Amino acid sequence: MKASELLPGERRVGAWTLNYLTQAGGRYAGLLVVTDRRLFFQARFDASPGGALKALAPFRDTRGLVVIPRERVRGVEKGGRLLRRQVAVILDDGERHVFDRGLMGVDRLAAAIAPGGA
């Protein structure tokens, strides 16, 4: 599956180029697409300091794709500072997925992801 593929009847809400921050400290640059049914992030490359396309360990079986069904999203938190504006997606099991937009604003992204936001 590619990040550009939508399911039949699925509606795209928006897309953002950003970094996905893993809990293990990885940083992957790619495209986050938000639809009315799910969020999916397609990693393009390892953007970790000193990273030179490691094995993409958190994506080993998914070819760099993270898919989050919207029904699992329980909340969204905006955070970060001047150079690191971030959105954390909180799932029904408490798991957090953090997306970093750098200098770019996160208000529209957070609104699109929020429960009931699509």
N, C-alpha and C positions, 0 to 999 in steps of 0.2 A: 504494500500500500504506500502510496506517495501522499505527502501532505496536501497536494492539490486535489486529491480525489474526494469527492463528496458522496455520501450515500444517497440512494434514491429518495427524493423528497426533503433532503437536508438543506438547510439555508445557512449560508455563510454570513456571520455577523461582522467579522473583521479579521485582519491579519497584521501581525507585528513582528518585525525583525528585532531579536533581543537575545539575551543570554539566559540559559537555564542553569541554575546553581544546584548541584546535587548535595545531598547530606554528607557525602564523603569528601566534599571540598572541590569537586570538579566544576568546570565552567564550560558550557558548550554553547556556541553561537548557532543560531538557526532561526526558523520561522515558526511562530505560534499562530495557529489558525483557530478561531473561536467560531463555533456554529451553534445552532439552536439545540443540538443533541450532544455535543462533546467539544473538548479542547484537544488539539493535537499539535505536538511540537516535533519538528523534524530537525535533528542536529545536523549541521553542515560541517563543523569542525570543532576541535578542542581549542578553547580560548583560554585555558588555564595558564597562569604564569609559567613559562618554560614548556608549555604543552606543544607537542609536535605530533598531533594526531595519534594519541595513544590508542589502545585497543577499544576505546569507547565502552569500557567495562559495564557501566550501567545500562548500556543499550545492546549488549552482545547478541541477544536473541531477537531484537526488534529492529535491527538495522538503523539505529538512531532515532526511532520513533517512540514518543511517549503519548499515550492516548488516555484521556480522562473523561469518562462519561459524565455529562452535566448533572445527572441525578445523584452523583456522589459528592458534588460540591456543596459544602455547608457554609462556607464563608470565604471572604477575601479581606486581606489586610494590606494596606498601603504602608510603605515604610521607606527607609533608606535616607540618605543625605544628599547633599549637593551633587556629587558625581555618581551616585548609585541609587537611583530611584527604583524601587522594587515593589512587586506585588507577590504576596504569598497566597496560594490557593489551599484552603483547608478542606480536607475530605472527611467523609462520614466516620472514618476510623481514626481521625486525628492526624493522619499523615499530611505533611506540608510540602508543596511544590513551589519553589521560589523562582521568579522570573525577574531579571534585572534589565532595565531599559537605559542605564547609563544616565546621560543628561536629559533624556526625553521624558516628558510627563507620563504619568500612569493613570490619570483619572478616567479616560475613555476605556482603557484596557480593563481596569478594575470594574467599571460599570458593565462592560460586556460580559465579564466572567461571573459576576455576582449572581447568586440564585435569583431567578426571575428576571435576569438582565437581558436575556436574548429575546 
